[in-house]
Amino acid sequence: MSYLSWFNKHASKHKTIVNKLIEKNYTKEQIVDYFKFESMVKNEIDFCPLYKKNKKCHDMENLNCYLCACPNFRFNDDGLDTYKEFKILSRCDINNGEKLKSKGKIHQDCSSCTVPHHEEFVLKNFDTDWKKIMDICSAN
């Protein structure tokens, strides 16, 4: 699956959940709270493939899934740049994390970064439209 395809599919799933919460008159804080890992595993099992295994993407307490993906992530399925014989498909705007090289491509490895999963960060960057927060990510 391409980055752009995942991005659009995820935005749609996110919007469905947020719209449901807005219809219930949830406040910004209640919406963010709803996106806590424990709540999402219980209430939105199809939001993330890891939920079915009750597994977190990052080993941290108080994991918040509102910003699954990160506003600091940049991607382009056709490539952002090249490095030697590798096409760079994604990178981090704050240079956090390692790079994965595979089949002539470089991908950002965000597994050691928890920045977008902290409630403070989510509240600081909050918008009911996930795609509006994340639009800066795509150079497609």
C-alpha positions in Angstrom: 0.0 0.0 0.0 1.4 3.4 -0.9 1.8 6.2 1.7 -0.9 8.3 0.0 -3.3 5.4 -0.2 -2.8 4.7 3.6 -3.1 8.4 4.4 -6.4 8.8 2.6 -7.9 5.6 4.0 -6.8 6.5 7.5 -8.2 10.0 7.2 -11.6 8.6 6.3 -11.6 6.2 9.3 -10.5 9.0 11.6 -13.2 11.4 10.3 -15.9 8.8 10.9 -15.0 8.4 14.6 -14.6 12.1 15.2 -17.9 12.9 13.5 -19.6 10.3 15.8 -18.1 12.0 18.9 -19.1 15.5 17.7 -22.6 14.3 17.2 -22.5 13.3 20.9 -21.3 16.8 21.8 -17.9 15.7 22.9 -15.5 18.5 23.8 -12.0 18.7 22.3 -10.6 17.2 25.5 -13.2 14.4 25.5 -12.4 13.6 21.9 -8.7 13.4 22.6 -9.4 11.2 25.7 -11.5 8.9 23.6 -8.5 8.2 21.4 -6.4 6.7 24.3 -5.2 3.3 23.3 -7.3 1.5 26.0 -10.4 3.1 24.8 -9.7 2.6 21.1 -8.9 -1.1 21.5 -12.3 -1.5 23.3 -14.4 0.8 21.1 -12.7 1.0 17.6 -11.1 -2.4 17.0 -10.9 -1.8 13.2 -9.1 1.6 13.5 -5.6 -0.1 13.7 -4.5 -3.6 12.8 -2.6 -3.8 16.1 -5.8 -3.4 18.1 -6.9 -6.9 17.3 -3.7 -8.2 19.0 -4.1 -5.6 21.9 -0.7 -4.4 20.9 0.7 -0.9 21.0 2.8 0.6 18.2 5.0 2.2 20.8 5.8 0.9 24.3 4.7 3.8 26.4 2.1 4.7 29.0 -0.8 6.9 28.1 -0.5 6.2 24.4 -2.9 8.5 22.5 -3.8 7.4 19.0 -5.4 10.6 17.7 -2.3 11.5 15.7 -1.6 8.1 14.4 1.1 9.1 12.0 2.8 12.4 12.8 2.7 16.0 11.5 6.5 15.9 11.4 6.5 13.0 8.9 7.0 13.8 5.2 6.4 11.4 2.4 6.1 11.2 -1.4 5.4 7.9 -3.1 7.5 9.1 -6.1 10.3 10.1 -3.8 11.4 13.2 -1.9 15.0 13.0 -2.9 17.7 10.5 -3.7 20.7 9.3 -1.7 23.3 7.3 -3.8 21.2 4.6 -5.4 18.3 5.0 -3.0 15.0 6.8 -3.5 14.0 8.6 -0.3 10.2 8.1 0.1 9.8 9.4 3.7 11.6 11.4 6.3 11.1 13.1 9.6 11.0 16.9 9.8 12.6 16.9 13.2 15.2 14.2 12.3 14.0 11.8 14.9 14.4 8.1 14.3 16.3 5.7 12.1 16.1 5.1 8.3 15.1 1.7 6.8 16.7 0.8 3.5 15.0 -1.7 1.3 14.9 -2.5 -2.4 16.4 0.8 -3.5 14.2 2.9 -1.2 14.6 4.6 2.1 11.8 4.9 4.6 11.7 6.7 7.9 11.6 4.4 10.9 9.5 6.1 13.6 9.3 3.2 16.0 11.5 4.9 18.6 9.7 8.2 18.5 6.6 8.8 20.7 6.1 12.6 19.9 2.7 12.4 18.3 1.3 10.0 20.9 1.5 12.3 23.9 -1.8 14.0 24.9 -0.1 17.4 25.3 1.2 17.2 21.7 -2.2 16.2 20.4 -4.0 19.0 22.2 -1.5 21.5 21.0 -2.0 20.4 17.3 -5.7 19.5 17.6 -8.2 19.9 14.9 -11.3 17.8 14.4 -10.1 17.3 10.8 -7.1 14.9 11.0 -6.3 15.6 7.4 -6.0 19.3 8.0 -3.3 18.7 10.7 -1.5 16.1 8.5 -1.7 17.8 5.0 1.8 19.2 5.5 3.0 15.5 5.4 2.2 14.7 1.8 4.3 16.0 -1.1 2.3 13.9 -3.5 
